[in-house]
């Protein structure tokens, strides 16, 4: 995400991109497990746990933009950029966590 975009649309996009990566990736992974004869719900749960960090990275647009924004904020005194980037990361984490909770509820793997 470029910091030059309007902040609120970027904030909302960050949440839903992370949510979409987690839900889409784990459900498609479950479809692949079904087609290969494995337990699809267990595989959905497993893939979702592995995809959480990648959903976060995809939502913030890679790590280099984030580091550049932090560099500008720290060394050039532009603390507004650091705060915006921090909020985008929190939004992406929220989207990934929300997707994780949906998968957890859907698969019921945590209930033993």
RARA-V724562 format. One line per field, one symbol per residue. psi: psi as a letter, one per 20 degrees, with the letter a starting at -180 (. if undefined). burial: 1 if it has 9 or more other C-alpha atoms within 8 Angstrom, else 0. A space follows every 10 residues. Layout:
psi = ???
burial = ???
This chain:
psi = pqiirqgghh ggggghgggh ggggghhhhh ghgghjjroh hhhggghhhh ighhhgghhj krhhhghggh gghghjkmhh hggghghhgg ghhggghggg hggggghkhi o.
burial = 0010000001 1111111111 1110111011 1111000001 1111101100 1100111111 0100110011 1111000100 1101101110 1111111111 0011001010 00
